[in-house]
Amino acid sequence: KLEYLLNSKIIGDRIRNPVWLTLVALIIGERLMGIPGLILAPVVLNYLRVEMLTVEVPRAREKIEALTAND
């Protein structure tokens, strides 16, 4: 399916996602929901990427220092 590769390149460039990630999202979206899945997959992918970039993961050292400071 050459159109998936072309769509993933075009859409991935527009929303600044890697081509392979957009391609995977398009394939999964198509398998789960058909045509609506193809349309929604890049939107959902971009939403998840933005949300995951805003989550701060505490470092292990900060966790250890916080736990030992409470004792």
N, CA, C and O atoms as a Tripos MOL2 file, in Angstrom:
@<TRIPOS>MOLECULE
protein
  284   283    71     0     0
PROTEIN
NO_CHARGES

@<TRIPOS>ATOM
      1 N           0.8410   -1.1750    0.0000 N.3       1 LYS1
      2 CA          0.0000    0.0000    0.0000 C.3       1 LYS1
      3 C           0.8890    1.2410    0.0000 C.2       1 LYS1
      4 O           1.2360    1.7910    1.0450 O.2       1 LYS1
      5 N           1.2350    1.6480   -1.1930 N.am      2 LEU2
      6 CA          2.1200    2.7880   -1.3880 C.3       2 LEU2
      7 C           1.5060    4.0840   -0.8720 C.2       2 LEU2
      8 O           2.2230    4.9710   -0.4100 O.2       2 LEU2
      9 N           0.1840    4.1950   -0.9500 N.am      3 GLU3
     10 CA         -0.4380    5.4380   -0.5050 C.3       3 GLU3
     11 C          -0.2480    5.6550    0.9980 C.2       3 GLU3
     12 O          -0.1740    6.8010    1.4410 O.2       3 GLU3
     13 N          -0.1660    4.5820    1.7950 N.am      4 TYR4
     14 CA          0.1050    4.7390    3.2230 C.3       4 TYR4
     15 C           1.4630    5.3870    3.4480 C.2       4 TYR4
     16 O           1.6090    6.2660    4.2980 O.2       4 TYR4
     17 N           2.4460    4.9500    2.6880 N.am      5 LEU5
     18 CA          3.7830    5.5170    2.8280 C.3       5 LEU5
     19 C           3.8000    6.9860    2.4300 C.2       5 LEU5
     20 O           4.3950    7.8120    3.1230 O.2       5 LEU5
     21 N           3.1540    7.3120    1.3250 N.am      6 LEU6
     22 CA          3.0990    8.7100    0.8890 C.3       6 LEU6
     23 C           2.3090    9.5680    1.8710 C.2       6 LEU6
     24 O           2.7210   10.6780    2.2080 O.2       6 LEU6
     25 N           1.1660    9.0450    2.3290 N.am      7 ASN7
     26 CA          0.3740    9.7970    3.3050 C.3       7 ASN7
     27 C           1.1470   10.0120    4.5950 C.2       7 ASN7
     28 O           1.0930   11.0950    5.1770 O.2       7 ASN7
     29 N           1.8620    8.9970    5.0450 N.am      8 SER8
     30 CA          2.6120    9.1470    6.2950 C.3       8 SER8
     31 C           3.7230   10.1720    6.1400 C.2       8 SER8
     32 O           4.0210   10.8990    7.0880 O.2       8 SER8
     33 N           4.3400   10.2460    4.9770 N.am      9 LYS9
     34 CA          5.3850   11.2450    4.7340 C.3       9 LYS9
     35 C           4.7900   12.6470    4.7380 C.2       9 LYS9
     36 O           5.3210   13.5420    5.3940 O.2       9 LYS9
     37 N           3.6970   12.8450    4.0160 N.am     10 ILE10
     38 CA          3.0680   14.1680    3.9150 C.3      10 ILE10
     39 C           2.5050   14.6050    5.2610 C.2      10 ILE10
     40 O           2.7760   15.7140    5.7210 O.2      10 ILE10
     41 N           1.7280   13.7400    5.8850 N.am     11 ILE11
     42 CA          1.1000   14.0890    7.1590 C.3      11 ILE11
     43 C           2.1480   14.2100    8.2590 C.2      11 ILE11
     44 O           2.0730   15.1170    9.0870 O.2      11 ILE11
     45 N           3.1130   13.3160    8.2740 N.am     12 GLY12
     46 CA          4.1630   13.3630    9.2900 C.3      12 GLY12
     47 C           4.9670   14.6500    9.2440 C.2      12 GLY12
     48 O           5.3340   15.1930   10.2850 O.2      12 GLY12
     49 N           5.2420   15.1400    8.0400 N.am     13 ASP13
     50 CA          5.9540   16.4130    7.9180 C.3      13 ASP13
     51 C           5.1110   17.5700    8.4360 C.2      13 ASP13
     52 O           5.6390   18.4850    9.0680 O.2      13 ASP13
     53 N           3.8160   17.5410    8.1780 N.am     14 ARG14
     54 CA          2.9350   18.6350    8.5970 C.3      14 ARG14
     55 C           2.7920   18.7000   10.1190 C.2      14 ARG14
     56 O           2.7580   19.7900   10.6900 O.2      14 ARG14
     57 N           2.7100   17.5530   10.7730 N.am     15 ILE15
     58 CA          2.5340   17.5620   12.2280 C.3      15 ILE15
     59 C           3.8310   17.2560   12.9690 C.2      15 ILE15
     60 O           3.8270   17.0610   14.1850 O.2      15 ILE15
     61 N           4.9330   17.2140   12.2390 N.am     16 ARG16
     62 CA          6.2770   17.0290   12.8020 C.3      16 ARG16
     63 C           6.4260   15.7250   13.5860 C.2      16 ARG16
     64 O           6.9560   15.7070   14.6970 O.2      16 ARG16
     65 N           5.9520   14.6480   12.9880 N.am     17 ASN17
     66 CA          6.1390   13.3120   13.5430 C.3      17 ASN17
     67 C           7.0010   12.5080   12.5870 C.2      17 ASN17
     68 O           6.9840   12.7630   11.3830 O.2      17 ASN17
     69 N           7.7500   11.5500   13.0940 N.am     18 PRO18
     70 CA          8.5320   10.6940   12.1960 C.3      18 PRO18
     71 C           7.6210    9.9230   11.2350 C.2      18 PRO18
     72 O           6.4850    9.5890   11.5720 O.2      18 PRO18
     73 N           8.1310    9.6530   10.0560 N.am     19 VAL19
     74 CA          7.3490    8.9560    9.0340 C.3      19 VAL19
     75 C           6.9180    7.5820    9.5360 C.2      19 VAL19
     76 O           5.7670    7.1890    9.3440 O.2      19 VAL19
     77 N           7.8290    6.8440   10.1790 N.am     20 TRP20
     78 CA          7.4920    5.4900   10.6210 C.3      20 TRP20
     79 C           6.3810    5.5000   11.6620 C.2      20 TRP20
     80 O           5.5330    4.6080   11.6760 O.2      20 TRP20
     81 N           6.3810    6.5150   12.5420 N.am     21 LEU21
     82 CA          5.3620    6.5860   13.5800 C.3      21 LEU21
     83 C           4.0000    6.9180   12.9770 C.2      21 LEU21
     84 O           2.9800    6.3570   13.3790 O.2      21 LEU21
     85 N           3.9920    7.8260   12.0190 N.am     22 THR22
     86 CA          2.7500    8.1690   11.3350 C.3      22 THR22
     87 C           2.2290    6.9800   10.5390 C.2      22 THR22
     88 O           1.0220    6.7410   10.4980 O.2      22 THR22
     89 N           3.1220    6.2400    9.9110 N.am     23 LEU23
     90 CA          2.7240    5.0580    9.1470 C.3      23 LEU23
     91 C           2.0910    4.0100   10.0590 C.2      23 LEU23
     92 O           1.0680    3.4180    9.7160 O.2      23 LEU23
     93 N           2.6920    3.7880   11.2030 N.am     24 VAL24
     94 CA          2.1340    2.8280   12.1660 C.3      24 VAL24
     95 C           0.7540    3.2940   12.6330 C.2      24 VAL24
     96 O          -0.1710    2.4890   12.7380 O.2      24 VAL24
     97 N           0.6160    4.5910   12.9120 N.am     25 ALA25
     98 CA         -0.6770    5.1270   13.3500 C.3      25 ALA25
     99 C          -1.7360    4.9640   12.2650 C.2      25 ALA25
    100 O          -2.8770    4.6100   12.5640 O.2      25 ALA25
    101 N          -1.3720    5.2190   11.0130 N.am     26 LEU26
    102 CA         -2.3270    5.0630    9.9140 C.3      26 LEU26
    103 C          -2.7650    3.6080    9.7570 C.2      26 LEU26
    104 O          -3.9450    3.3350    9.5380 O.2      26 LEU26
    105 N          -1.8360    2.6920    9.8670 N.am     27 ILE27
    106 CA         -2.1800    1.2730    9.7190 C.3      27 ILE27
    107 C          -3.0660    0.8090   10.8700 C.2      27 ILE27
    108 O          -4.0560    0.1090   10.6540 O.2      27 ILE27
    109 N          -2.7090    1.1970   12.0880 N.am     28 ILE28
    110 CA         -3.5260    0.8070   13.2470 C.3      28 ILE28
    111 C          -4.9070    1.4460   13.1670 C.2      28 ILE28
    112 O          -5.9140    0.7880   13.4300 O.2      28 ILE28
    113 N          -4.9590    2.7250   12.8040 N.am     29 GLY29
    114 CA         -6.2450    3.4050   12.6680 C.3      29 GLY29
    115 C          -7.1280    2.7570   11.6220 C.2      29 GLY29
    116 O          -8.3340    2.6200   11.8220 O.2      29 GLY29
    117 N          -6.5320    2.3550   10.4980 N.am     30 GLU30
    118 CA         -7.3010    1.7060    9.4390 C.3      30 GLU30
    119 C          -7.7890    0.3350    9.8760 C.2      30 GLU30
    120 O          -8.9100   -0.0570    9.5530 O.2      30 GLU30
    121 N          -6.9660   -0.3930   10.6030 N.am     31 ARG31
    122 CA         -7.3600   -1.7340   11.0720 C.3      31 ARG31
    123 C          -8.4880   -1.6540   12.1030 C.2      31 ARG31
    124 O          -9.3900   -2.4930   12.1170 O.2      31 ARG31
    125 N          -8.4250   -0.6340   12.9650 N.am     32 LEU32
    126 CA         -9.4200   -0.5390   14.0310 C.3      32 LEU32
    127 C         -10.7460    0.0490   13.5630 C.2      32 LEU32
    128 O         -11.8140   -0.4270   13.9490 O.2      32 LEU32
    129 N         -10.6730    1.1040   12.7150 N.am     33 MET33
    130 CA        -11.8920    1.8410   12.3940 C.3      33 MET33
    131 C         -12.1340    2.0550   10.9030 C.2      33 MET33
    132 O         -13.1190    2.6960   10.5350 O.2      33 MET33
    133 N         -11.2770    1.5450   10.0470 N.am     34 GLY34
    134 CA        -11.4740    1.7300    8.6080 C.3      34 GLY34
    135 C         -11.1210    3.1480    8.1700 C.2      34 GLY34
    136 O         -10.1250    3.7130    8.6210 O.2      34 GLY34
    137 N         -11.9440    3.7200    7.2870 N.am     35 ILE35
    138 CA        -11.6860    5.0630    6.7490 C.3      35 ILE35
    139 C         -11.6740    6.1290    7.8500 C.2      35 ILE35
    140 O         -10.7700    6.9650    7.8550 O.2      35 ILE35
    141 N         -12.6330    6.1390    8.7820 N.am     36 PRO36
    142 CA        -12.5460    7.1340    9.8610 C.3      36 PRO36
    143 C         -11.2560    7.0000   10.6830 C.2      36 PRO36
    144 O         -10.7230    7.9920   11.1790 O.2      36 PRO36
    145 N         -10.7720    5.7890   10.8190 N.am     37 GLY37
    146 CA         -9.5140    5.5700   11.5350 C.3      37 GLY37
    147 C          -8.3310    6.1860   10.8240 C.2      37 GLY37
    148 O          -7.4140    6.7030   11.4620 O.2      37 GLY37
    149 N          -8.3480    6.1310    9.4860 N.am     38 LEU38
    150 CA         -7.2830    6.7750    8.7100 C.3      38 LEU38
    151 C          -7.2900    8.2800    8.9090 C.2      38 LEU38
    152 O          -6.2360    8.9160    8.9470 O.2      38 LEU38
    153 N          -8.4770    8.8440    9.0340 N.am     39 ILE39
    154 CA         -8.5930   10.2910    9.2110 C.3      39 ILE39
    155 C          -8.2130   10.6900   10.6320 C.2      39 ILE39
    156 O          -7.5420   11.7020   10.8350 O.2      39 ILE39
    157 N          -8.6330    9.9080   11.6060 N.am     40 LEU40
    158 CA         -8.4010   10.2570   13.0080 C.3      40 LEU40
    159 C          -7.0140    9.8860   13.5220 C.2      40 LEU40
    160 O          -6.5450   10.4840   14.4910 O.2      40 LEU40
    161 N          -6.3570    8.9310   12.9090 N.am     41 ALA41
    162 CA         -5.0700    8.4410   13.4160 C.3      41 ALA41
    163 C          -4.0210    9.5390   13.5700 C.2      41 ALA41
    164 O          -3.3970    9.6100   14.6280 O.2      41 ALA41
    165 N          -3.7890   10.4000   12.5740 N.am     42 PRO42
    166 CA         -2.7850   11.4580   12.7640 C.3      42 PRO42
    167 C          -3.1690   12.4590   13.8480 C.2      42 PRO42
    168 O          -2.3050   12.9870   14.5480 O.2      42 PRO42
    169 N          -4.4670   12.7160   13.9830 N.am     43 VAL43
    170 CA         -4.9320   13.6470   15.0140 C.3      43 VAL43
    171 C          -4.6740   13.0670   16.4000 C.2      43 VAL43
    172 O          -4.1550   13.7510   17.2820 O.2      43 VAL43
    173 N          -5.0360   11.8120   16.5820 N.am     44 VAL44
    174 CA         -4.8190   11.1440   17.8700 C.3      44 VAL44
    175 C          -3.3290   11.0220   18.1630 C.2      44 VAL44
    176 O          -2.8970   11.2230   19.2980 O.2      44 VAL44
    177 N          -2.5480   10.6960   17.1480 N.am     45 LEU45
    178 CA         -1.0980   10.5820   17.3180 C.3      45 LEU45
    179 C          -0.4970   11.9030   17.7730 C.2      45 LEU45
    180 O           0.3130   11.9330   18.7000 O.2      45 LEU45
    181 N          -0.8870   12.9860   17.1320 N.am     46 ASN46
    182 CA         -0.3540   14.2930   17.5090 C.3      46 ASN46
    183 C          -0.7900   14.6730   18.9220 C.2      46 ASN46
    184 O           0.0050   15.2160   19.6890 O.2      46 ASN46
    185 N          -2.0380   14.3950   19.2700 N.am     47 TYR47
    186 CA         -2.5240   14.6800   20.6160 C.3      47 TYR47
    187 C          -1.7190   13.9110   21.6610 C.2      47 TYR47
    188 O          -1.2930   14.4810   22.6660 O.2      47 TYR47
    189 N          -1.5140   12.6240   21.4230 N.am     48 LEU48
    190 CA         -0.7470   11.8120   22.3730 C.3      48 LEU48
    191 C           0.6940   12.2930   22.4870 C.2      48 LEU48
    192 O           1.2600   12.3080   23.5800 O.2      48 LEU48
    193 N           1.2900   12.6850   21.3650 N.am     49 ARG49
    194 CA          2.6710   13.1640   21.3860 C.3      49 ARG49
    195 C           2.7860   14.4510   22.2030 C.2      49 ARG49
    196 O           3.7060   14.5940   23.0090 O.2      49 ARG49
    197 N           1.8610   15.3820   21.9990 N.am     50 VAL50
    198 CA          1.8890   16.6450   22.7400 C.3      50 VAL50
    199 C           1.6740   16.3940   24.2260 C.2      50 VAL50
    200 O           2.3650   16.9780   25.0610 O.2      50 VAL50
    201 N           0.7210   15.5310   24.5590 N.am     51 GLU51
    202 CA          0.4560   15.2360   25.9630 C.3      51 GLU51
    203 C           1.6430   14.5470   26.6300 C.2      51 GLU51
    204 O           1.9640   14.8420   27.7810 O.2      51 GLU51
    205 N           2.2920   13.6410   25.9200 N.am     52 MET52
    206 CA          3.4280   12.9320   26.5050 C.3      52 MET52
    207 C           4.6270   13.8540   26.6830 C.2      52 MET52
    208 O           5.4400   13.6370   27.5820 O.2      52 MET52
    209 N           4.7520   14.8700   25.8500 N.am     53 LEU53
    210 CA          5.8580   15.8100   25.9980 C.3      53 LEU53
    211 C           5.6550   16.7560   27.1720 C.2      53 LEU53
    212 O           6.6240   17.3100   27.6910 O.2      53 LEU53
    213 N           4.4040   16.9510   27.6020 N.am     54 THR54
    214 CA          4.1430   17.8600   28.7130 C.3      54 THR54
    215 C           4.2480   17.1770   30.0750 C.2      54 THR54
    216 O           4.3050   17.8590   31.0990 O.2      54 THR54
    217 N           4.2750   15.8540   30.1060 N.am     55 VAL55
    218 CA          4.3780   15.1200   31.3680 C.3      55 VAL55
    219 C           5.8330   15.1260   31.8240 C.2      55 VAL55
    220 O           6.7390   14.7820   31.0650 O.2      55 VAL55
    221 N           6.0350   15.5180   33.0640 N.am     56 GLU56
    222 CA          7.3860   15.5130   33.6190 C.3      56 GLU56
    223 C           7.6000   14.2300   34.4150 C.2      56 GLU56
    224 O           6.8030   13.8840   35.2860 O.2      56 GLU56
    225 N           8.6590   13.5490   34.1100 N.am     57 VAL57
    226 CA          8.9950   12.3110   34.8070 C.3      57 VAL57
    227 C          10.0840   12.6330   35.8190 C.2      57 VAL57
    228 O          11.1560   13.1070   35.4440 O.2      57 VAL57
    229 N           9.8220   12.3800   37.1040 N.am     58 PRO58
    230 CA         10.8470   12.6790   38.1050 C.3      58 PRO58
    231 C          12.0470   11.7540   37.9510 C.2      58 PRO58
    232 O          11.9150   10.5830   37.5970 O.2      58 PRO58
    233 N          13.1750   12.2920   38.2170 N.am     59 ARG59
    234 CA         14.4030   11.4980   38.1280 C.3      59 ARG59
    235 C          14.5350   10.6000   39.3500 C.2      59 ARG59
    236 O          13.9950   10.9020   40.4140 O.2      59 ARG59
    237 N          15.2400    9.5220   39.1950 N.am     60 ALA60
    238 CA         15.3990    8.5490   40.2760 C.3      60 ALA60
    239 C          16.1300    9.1730   41.4620 C.2      60 ALA60
    240 O          15.7740    8.9170   42.6120 O.2      60 ALA60
    241 N          17.1480    9.9870   41.1930 N.am     61 ARG61
    242 CA         17.9090   10.5960   42.2800 C.3      61 ARG61
    243 C          17.0210   11.5460   43.0920 C.2      61 ARG61
    244 O          17.0970   11.5690   44.3210 O.2      61 ARG61
    245 N          16.1890   12.3200   42.4120 N.am     62 GLU62
    246 CA         15.2920   13.2300   43.1200 C.3      62 GLU62
    247 C          14.3020   12.4480   43.9810 C.2      62 GLU62
    248 O          13.9590   12.8840   45.0810 O.2      62 GLU62
    249 N          13.8440   11.3060   43.4930 N.am     63 LYS63
    250 CA         12.9430   10.4690   44.2750 C.3      63 LYS63
    251 C          13.6330    9.9610   45.5340 C.2      63 LYS63
    252 O          13.0600   10.0010   46.6230 O.2      63 LYS63
    253 N          14.8560    9.4860   45.3850 N.am     64 ILE64
    254 CA         15.6030    8.9510   46.5240 C.3      64 ILE64
    255 C          15.8630   10.0500   47.5430 C.2      64 ILE64
    256 O          15.7140    9.8300   48.7450 O.2      64 ILE64
    257 N          16.2520   11.2330   47.0730 N.am     65 GLU65
    258 CA         16.5090   12.3440   47.9880 C.3      65 GLU65
    259 C          15.2360   12.7570   48.7100 C.2      65 GLU65
    260 O          15.2730   13.0800   49.8970 O.2      65 GLU65
    261 N          14.1170   12.7500   48.0100 N.am     66 ALA66
    262 CA         12.8510   13.1190   48.6360 C.3      66 ALA66
    263 C          12.4510   12.0900   49.6850 C.2      66 ALA66
    264 O          11.9410   12.4550   50.7440 O.2      66 ALA66
    265 N          12.6740   10.8180   49.4070 N.am     67 LEU67
    266 CA         12.3210    9.7770   50.3640 C.3      67 LEU67
    267 C          13.2250    9.8030   51.5920 C.2      67 LEU67
    268 O          12.7510    9.6080   52.7110 O.2      67 LEU67
    269 N          14.5170   10.0410   51.3960 N.am     68 THR68
    270 CA         15.4350   10.0610   52.5300 C.3      68 THR68
    271 C          15.3020   11.3360   53.3410 C.2      68 THR68
    272 O          15.6170   11.3390   54.5310 O.2      68 THR68
    273 N          14.8450   12.4130   52.7320 N.am     69 ALA69
    274 CA         14.6710   13.6690   53.4590 C.3      69 ALA69
    275 C          13.4930   13.5820   54.4190 C.2      69 ALA69
    276 O          13.4810   14.2620   55.4450 O.2      69 ALA69
    277 N          12.5100   12.7580   54.1020 N.am     70 ASN70
    278 CA         11.3330   12.6170   54.9540 C.3      70 ASN70
    279 C          11.6060   11.7550   56.1780 C.2      70 ASN70
    280 O          10.8520   11.8210   57.1490 O.2      70 ASN70
    281 N          12.6530   10.9550   56.1590 N.am     71 ASP71
    282 CA         12.9410   10.0430   57.2820 C.3      71 ASP71
    283 C          13.6400   10.7160   58.4080 C.2      71 ASP71
    284 O          13.9450   10.0770   59.4150 O.2      71 ASP71
@<TRIPOS>BOND
     1     1     2 1
     2     2     3 1
     3     3     4 2
     4     3     5 am
     5     5     6 1
     6     6     7 1
     7     7     8 2
     8     7     9 am
     9     9    10 1
    10    10    11 1
    11    11    12 2
    12    11    13 am
    13    13    14 1
    14    14    15 1
    15    15    16 2
    16    15    17 am
    17    17    18 1
    18    18    19 1
    19    19    20 2
    20    19    21 am
    21    21    22 1
    22    22    23 1
    23    23    24 2
    24    23    25 am
    25    25    26 1
    26    26    27 1
    27    27    28 2
    28    27    29 am
    29    29    30 1
    30    30    31 1
    31    31    32 2
    32    31    33 am
    33    33    34 1
    34    34    35 1
    35    35    36 2
    36    35    37 am
    37    37    38 1
    38    38    39 1
    39    39    40 2
    40    39    41 am
    41    41    42 1
    42    42    43 1
    43    43    44 2
    44    43    45 am
    45    45    46 1
    46    46    47 1
    47    47    48 2
    48    47    49 am
    49    49    50 1
    50    50    51 1
    51    51    52 2
    52    51    53 am
    53    53    54 1
    54    54    55 1
    55    55    56 2
    56    55    57 am
    57    57    58 1
    58    58    59 1
    59    59    60 2
    60    59    61 am
    61    61    62 1
    62    62    63 1
    63    63    64 2
    64    63    65 am
    65    65    66 1
    66    66    67 1
    67    67    68 2
    68    67    69 am
    69    69    70 1
    70    70    71 1
    71    71    72 2
    72    71    73 am
    73    73    74 1
    74    74    75 1
    75    75    76 2
    76    75    77 am
    77    77    78 1
    78    78    79 1
    79    79    80 2
    80    79    81 am
    81    81    82 1
    82    82    83 1
    83    83    84 2
    84    83    85 am
    85    85    86 1
    86    86    87 1
    87    87    88 2
    88    87    89 am
    89    89    90 1
    90    90    91 1
    91    91    92 2
    92    91    93 am
    93    93    94 1
    94    94    95 1
    95    95    96 2
    96    95    97 am
    97    97    98 1
    98    98    99 1
    99    99   100 2
   100    99   101 am
   101   101   102 1
   102   102   103 1
   103   103   104 2
   104   103   105 am
   105   105   106 1
   106   106   107 1
   107   107   108 2
   108   107   109 am
   109   109   110 1
   110   110   111 1
   111   111   112 2
   112   111   113 am
   113   113   114 1
   114   114   115 1
   115   115   116 2
   116   115   117 am
   117   117   118 1
   118   118   119 1
   119   119   120 2
   120   119   121 am
   121   121   122 1
   122   122   123 1
   123   123   124 2
   124   123   125 am
   125   125   126 1
   126   126   127 1
   127   127   128 2
   128   127   129 am
   129   129   130 1
   130   130   131 1
   131   131   132 2
   132   131   133 am
   133   133   134 1
   134   134   135 1
   135   135   136 2
   136   135   137 am
   137   137   138 1
   138   138   139 1
   139   139   140 2
   140   139   141 am
   141   141   142 1
   142   142   143 1
   143   143   144 2
   144   143   145 am
   145   145   146 1
   146   146   147 1
   147   147   148 2
   148   147   149 am
   149   149   150 1
   150   150   151 1
   151   151   152 2
   152   151   153 am
   153   153   154 1
   154   154   155 1
   155   155   156 2
   156   155   157 am
   157   157   158 1
   158   158   159 1
   159   159   160 2
   160   159   161 am
   161   161   162 1
   162   162   163 1
   163   163   164 2
   164   163   165 am
   165   165   166 1
   166   166   167 1
   167   167   168 2
   168   167   169 am
   169   169   170 1
   170   170   171 1
   171   171   172 2
   172   171   173 am
   173   173   174 1
   174   174   175 1
   175   175   176 2
   176   175   177 am
   177   177   178 1
   178   178   179 1
   179   179   180 2
   180   179   181 am
   181   181   182 1
   182   182   183 1
   183   183   184 2
   184   183   185 am
   185   185   186 1
   186   186   187 1
   187   187   188 2
   188   187   189 am
   189   189   190 1
   190   190   191 1
   191   191   192 2
   192   191   193 am
   193   193   194 1
   194   194   195 1
   195   195   196 2
   196   195   197 am
   197   197   198 1
   198   198   199 1
   199   199   200 2
   200   199   201 am
   201   201   202 1
   202   202   203 1
   203   203   204 2
   204   203   205 am
   205   205   206 1
   206   206   207 1
   207   207   208 2
   208   207   209 am
   209   209   210 1
   210   210   211 1
   211   211   212 2
   212   211   213 am
   213   213   214 1
   214   214   215 1
   215   215   216 2
   216   215   217 am
   217   217   218 1
   218   218   219 1
   219   219   220 2
   220   219   221 am
   221   221   222 1
   222   222   223 1
   223   223   224 2
   224   223   225 am
   225   225   226 1
   226   226   227 1
   227   227   228 2
   228   227   229 am
   229   229   230 1
   230   230   231 1
   231   231   232 2
   232   231   233 am
   233   233   234 1
   234   234   235 1
   235   235   236 2
   236   235   237 am
   237   237   238 1
   238   238   239 1
   239   239   240 2
   240   239   241 am
   241   241   242 1
   242   242   243 1
   243   243   244 2
   244   243   245 am
   245   245   246 1
   246   246   247 1
   247   247   248 2
   248   247   249 am
   249   249   250 1
   250   250   251 1
   251   251   252 2
   252   251   253 am
   253   253   254 1
   254   254   255 1
   255   255   256 2
   256   255   257 am
   257   257   258 1
   258   258   259 1
   259   259   260 2
   260   259   261 am
   261   261   262 1
   262   262   263 1
   263   263   264 2
   264   263   265 am
   265   265   266 1
   266   266   267 1
   267   267   268 2
   268   267   269 am
   269   269   270 1
   270   270   271 1
   271   271   272 2
   272   271   273 am
   273   273   274 1
   274   274   275 1
   275   275   276 2
   276   275   277 am
   277   277   278 1
   278   278   279 1
   279   279   280 2
   280   279   281 am
   281   281   282 1
   282   282   283 1
   283   283   284 2
@<TRIPOS>SUBSTRUCTURE
     1 LYS1         2 RESIDUE 1 A LYS
     2 LEU2         6 RESIDUE 1 A LEU
     3 GLU3        10 RESIDUE 1 A GLU
     4 TYR4        14 RESIDUE 1 A TYR
     5 LEU5        18 RESIDUE 1 A LEU
     6 LEU6        22 RESIDUE 1 A LEU
     7 ASN7        26 RESIDUE 1 A ASN
     8 SER8        30 RESIDUE 1 A SER
     9 LYS9        34 RESIDUE 1 A LYS
    10 ILE10       38 RESIDUE 1 A ILE
    11 ILE11       42 RESIDUE 1 A ILE
    12 GLY12       46 RESIDUE 1 A GLY
    13 ASP13       50 RESIDUE 1 A ASP
    14 ARG14       54 RESIDUE 1 A ARG
    15 ILE15       58 RESIDUE 1 A ILE
    16 ARG16       62 RESIDUE 1 A ARG
    17 ASN17       66 RESIDUE 1 A ASN
    18 PRO18       70 RESIDUE 1 A PRO
    19 VAL19       74 RESIDUE 1 A VAL
    20 TRP20       78 RESIDUE 1 A TRP
    21 LEU21       82 RESIDUE 1 A LEU
    22 THR22       86 RESIDUE 1 A THR
    23 LEU23       90 RESIDUE 1 A LEU
    24 VAL24       94 RESIDUE 1 A VAL
    25 ALA25       98 RESIDUE 1 A ALA
    26 LEU26      102 RESIDUE 1 A LEU
    27 ILE27      106 RESIDUE 1 A ILE
    28 ILE28      110 RESIDUE 1 A ILE
    29 GLY29      114 RESIDUE 1 A GLY
    30 GLU30      118 RESIDUE 1 A GLU
    31 ARG31      122 RESIDUE 1 A ARG
    32 LEU32      126 RESIDUE 1 A LEU
    33 MET33      130 RESIDUE 1 A MET
    34 GLY34      134 RESIDUE 1 A GLY
    35 ILE35      138 RESIDUE 1 A ILE
    36 PRO36      142 RESIDUE 1 A PRO
    37 GLY37      146 RESIDUE 1 A GLY
    38 LEU38      150 RESIDUE 1 A LEU
    39 ILE39      154 RESIDUE 1 A ILE
    40 LEU40      158 RESIDUE 1 A LEU
    41 ALA41      162 RESIDUE 1 A ALA
    42 PRO42      166 RESIDUE 1 A PRO
    43 VAL43      170 RESIDUE 1 A VAL
    44 VAL44      174 RESIDUE 1 A VAL
    45 LEU45      178 RESIDUE 1 A LEU
    46 ASN46      182 RESIDUE 1 A ASN
    47 TYR47      186 RESIDUE 1 A TYR
    48 LEU48      190 RESIDUE 1 A LEU
    49 ARG49      194 RESIDUE 1 A ARG
    50 VAL50      198 RESIDUE 1 A VAL
    51 GLU51      202 RESIDUE 1 A GLU
    52 MET52      206 RESIDUE 1 A MET
    53 LEU53      210 RESIDUE 1 A LEU
    54 THR54      214 RESIDUE 1 A THR
    55 VAL55      218 RESIDUE 1 A VAL
    56 GLU56      222 RESIDUE 1 A GLU
    57 VAL57      226 RESIDUE 1 A VAL
    58 PRO58      230 RESIDUE 1 A PRO
    59 ARG59      234 RESIDUE 1 A ARG
    60 ALA60      238 RESIDUE 1 A ALA
    61 ARG61      242 RESIDUE 1 A ARG
    62 GLU62      246 RESIDUE 1 A GLU
    63 LYS63      250 RESIDUE 1 A LYS
    64 ILE64      254 RESIDUE 1 A ILE
    65 GLU65      258 RESIDUE 1 A GLU
    66 ALA66      262 RESIDUE 1 A ALA
    67 LEU67      266 RESIDUE 1 A LEU
    68 THR68      270 RESIDUE 1 A THR
    69 ALA69      274 RESIDUE 1 A ALA
    70 ASN70      278 RESIDUE 1 A ASN
    71 ASP71      282 RESIDUE 1 A ASP
